[in-house]
Amino acid sequence: MTDRDEPTIRRRDLMVAGSAAAFAACMVGMAYAAVPFYDWFCRTTGFGGTTQVAVAAPGQVLDRKITVRFDANIGAGLPWRFEPERTSIEARLGEVVTVHYRAVNLTARETHGIAGYNVTPLSMGIFFQKINCFCFTDQTLKAGEKRDMAVVFYIDPKMAQDADGKEVDTITLSYTFHPQRDVQRPVADSASAGRPGRI
């Protein structure tokens, strides 16, 4: 190798290193963007049983009824009892329904949980419209505390025109509570610590 070759090799090495760094930065950026993009995709399409968020009741209620089942689960490490007030109801398409789930802290200490959910059949998530829900909100229960948490929803009347929806007569709404680490609360909130959590 001659002295003339050294600058060329050094330049090539710098280009390879720069390209590798740019590629790594691009991959990190895509990883961060993937989560909100996937969340947007699921909420838009109902993919994976993701329900939709509604702000008001639909303009019509159809005579067709759907059986809605309610399922409740507890993730490992959360010492709660969690159950729906009833296991199923019949709801007309477009009818606004309110149901409650109850959580009970079975320990002698304050514990924290947060719920995720899905709908089955998965393809019906696009039609399951929630107006109010306790999911993805930290729930703090004091020792032995019980809390009733409301879910307000309707099934979109558009389900009646959907090729898959015409064959479905039962939908299951399933929640799973997972443990949360102790939540650091501002000092200003200490006076209201005994009030029920946000639902």
C-alpha positions as CSV (number, residue, x, y, z in Angstrom):
1,M,0.0,0.0,0.0
2,T,1.4,3.4,-1.0
3,D,1.0,6.7,0.8
4,R,-1.4,7.8,-1.9
5,D,-3.8,4.9,-1.0
6,E,-4.1,5.9,2.7
7,P,-6.4,9.0,2.1
8,T,-8.6,6.9,-0.2
9,I,-9.0,4.1,2.3
10,R,-9.6,6.6,5.2
11,R,-12.3,8.3,3.2
12,R,-13.9,5.0,2.3
13,D,-13.9,4.0,6.0
14,L,-15.4,7.3,7.0
15,M,-18.2,6.8,4.4
16,V,-18.9,3.3,5.7
17,A,-19.0,4.5,9.3
18,G,-21.2,7.4,8.4
19,S,-23.6,5.2,6.4
20,A,-23.8,2.7,9.3
21,A,-24.5,5.5,11.8
22,A,-27.2,7.0,9.6
23,F,-28.8,3.6,9.1
24,A,-28.8,3.0,12.9
25,A,-30.4,6.4,13.5
26,C,-33.0,5.7,10.9
27,M,-33.9,2.3,12.5
28,V,-34.2,3.9,16.0
29,G,-36.5,6.6,14.5
30,M,-38.6,4.0,12.8
31,A,-38.8,2.0,16.1
32,Y,-40.2,5.0,17.9
33,A,-42.6,5.8,15.1
34,A,-43.8,2.2,14.9
35,V,-45.7,2.3,18.2
36,P,-47.9,5.3,17.4
37,F,-48.4,4.3,13.8
38,Y,-49.5,0.8,14.9
39,D,-51.8,2.3,17.5
40,W,-53.3,4.6,14.8
41,F,-53.7,1.7,12.4
42,C,-55.4,-0.5,14.9
43,R,-57.8,2.2,16.0
44,T,-58.6,3.1,12.4
45,T,-59.2,-0.4,11.1
46,G,-60.2,-2.3,14.3
47,F,-57.2,-4.6,13.6
48,G,-56.6,-7.1,16.4
49,G,-59.9,-6.4,18.1
50,T,-59.1,-2.8,18.9
51,T,-62.3,-1.0,19.6
52,Q,-63.2,2.5,18.4
53,V,-63.7,5.7,20.4
54,A,-67.0,7.6,20.0
55,V,-68.1,10.9,21.5
56,A,-71.8,10.5,21.0
57,A,-74.6,8.0,20.2
58,P,-75.3,7.1,16.6
59,G,-78.2,8.5,14.8
60,Q,-80.2,5.2,14.6
61,V,-81.0,2.1,16.6
62,L,-81.8,-1.1,14.7
63,D,-83.9,-4.0,15.8
64,R,-81.1,-6.5,15.3
65,K,-79.7,-7.7,18.6
66,I,-76.2,-8.8,19.4
67,T,-75.2,-10.7,22.5
68,V,-72.2,-8.9,24.2
69,R,-70.2,-11.0,26.6
70,F,-67.9,-9.5,29.3
71,D,-64.7,-11.1,30.3
72,A,-62.4,-10.0,33.1
73,N,-58.8,-11.1,33.7
74,I,-55.9,-10.3,36.1
75,G,-52.3,-10.3,35.1
76,A,-49.7,-12.1,37.2
77,G,-48.6,-10.1,40.2
78,L,-51.7,-8.0,40.7
79,P,-53.5,-9.1,43.9
80,W,-57.0,-8.0,42.8
81,R,-60.3,-9.6,42.2
82,F,-61.8,-8.3,39.0
83,E,-65.2,-9.2,37.5
84,P,-68.0,-7.8,35.4
85,E,-71.4,-7.0,37.0
86,R,-73.0,-9.4,34.6
87,T,-71.5,-11.9,32.1
88,S,-73.5,-10.9,29.1
89,I,-76.3,-8.7,27.7
90,E,-78.3,-8.3,24.6
91,A,-77.9,-5.0,22.8
92,R,-79.5,-3.6,19.7
93,L,-77.2,-2.2,17.0
94,G,-76.8,1.5,17.8
95,E,-78.2,1.2,21.4
96,V,-76.0,2.9,24.0
97,V,-75.2,0.6,26.9
98,T,-73.6,1.1,30.2
99,V,-72.0,-1.8,32.1
100,H,-69.8,-1.9,35.2
101,Y,-66.8,-3.9,36.2
102,R,-65.7,-4.2,39.8
103,A,-62.1,-4.3,41.1
104,V,-61.2,-5.3,44.7
105,N,-57.8,-4.9,46.2
106,L,-57.3,-8.1,48.2
107,T,-54.2,-6.9,50.1
108,A,-53.5,-4.7,53.1
109,R,-51.6,-2.2,51.1
110,E,-52.2,0.3,48.3
111,T,-51.8,-1.2,44.8
112,H,-51.9,0.1,41.3
113,G,-53.2,-1.5,38.1
114,I,-53.9,-0.5,34.5
115,A,-56.3,-2.3,32.1
116,G,-55.9,-3.2,28.4
117,Y,-58.7,-4.7,26.3
118,N,-59.8,-6.3,23.1
119,V,-62.9,-7.5,21.3
120,T,-63.5,-10.9,19.7
121,P,-64.2,-11.7,16.9
122,L,-61.2,-9.5,16.1
123,S,-62.9,-8.3,12.9
124,M,-65.7,-6.7,15.0
125,G,-63.4,-4.2,16.8
126,I,-64.1,-1.7,14.1
127,F,-67.9,-1.7,15.0
128,F,-67.5,-1.7,18.8
129,Q,-67.6,2.0,19.7
130,K,-66.7,3.0,23.3
131,I,-67.9,6.4,24.6
132,N,-66.4,6.0,28.1
133,C,-63.9,3.4,29.5
134,F,-61.5,2.9,32.4
135,C,-58.8,1.3,30.1
136,F,-55.3,2.7,30.0
137,T,-55.9,4.8,33.1
138,D,-54.0,4.1,36.3
139,Q,-56.3,2.7,38.9
140,T,-55.1,3.0,42.5
141,L,-56.9,0.9,45.1
142,K,-56.2,1.3,48.9
143,A,-56.1,-1.7,51.1
144,G,-59.3,-3.7,50.7
145,E,-60.9,-1.0,48.5
146,K,-63.6,-1.9,46.0
147,R,-64.3,0.2,42.9
148,D,-67.0,0.0,40.2
149,M,-65.8,1.2,36.8
150,A,-68.2,2.0,33.9
151,V,-67.9,1.2,30.3
152,V,-70.3,3.0,27.9
153,F,-70.5,1.7,24.4
154,Y,-72.6,0.9,21.4
155,I,-72.3,-1.4,18.4
156,D,-72.2,0.6,15.2
157,P,-75.3,0.0,13.0
158,K,-73.0,-0.3,10.0
159,M,-72.2,-3.8,11.2
160,A,-75.6,-4.9,9.7
161,Q,-74.2,-4.1,6.2
162,D,-70.8,-5.7,6.7
163,A,-70.3,-9.1,5.0
164,D,-68.6,-10.5,8.1
165,G,-70.9,-8.7,10.5
166,K,-74.0,-10.3,9.1
167,E,-72.8,-13.7,10.4
168,V,-71.8,-12.5,13.9
169,D,-74.3,-12.8,16.7
170,T,-72.0,-12.6,19.7
171,I,-69.2,-10.2,20.6
172,T,-66.9,-10.5,23.6
173,L,-65.3,-7.5,25.3
174,S,-62.3,-8.6,27.3
175,Y,-60.3,-6.6,29.9
176,T,-57.1,-7.6,31.6
177,F,-55.7,-5.6,34.5
178,H,-51.9,-5.6,34.8
179,P,-49.8,-4.4,37.8
180,Q,-48.3,-1.0,37.8
181,R,-45.4,0.1,39.9
182,D,-46.1,2.7,42.6
183,V,-47.2,5.9,41.0
184,Q,-45.4,9.0,42.1
185,R,-48.2,11.6,42.8
186,P,-47.7,15.4,43.3
187,V,-47.8,16.6,46.9
188,A,-50.9,18.7,45.9
189,D,-52.8,15.5,45.4
190,S,-52.2,14.1,48.8
191,A,-55.2,15.8,50.3
192,S,-57.4,14.0,47.8
193,A,-55.7,10.7,48.1
194,G,-58.9,9.1,49.6
195,R,-61.1,10.0,46.7
196,P,-62.0,7.5,44.1
197,G,-59.7,7.3,41.1
198,R,-60.6,8.5,37.7
199,I,-62.8,6.1,35.7
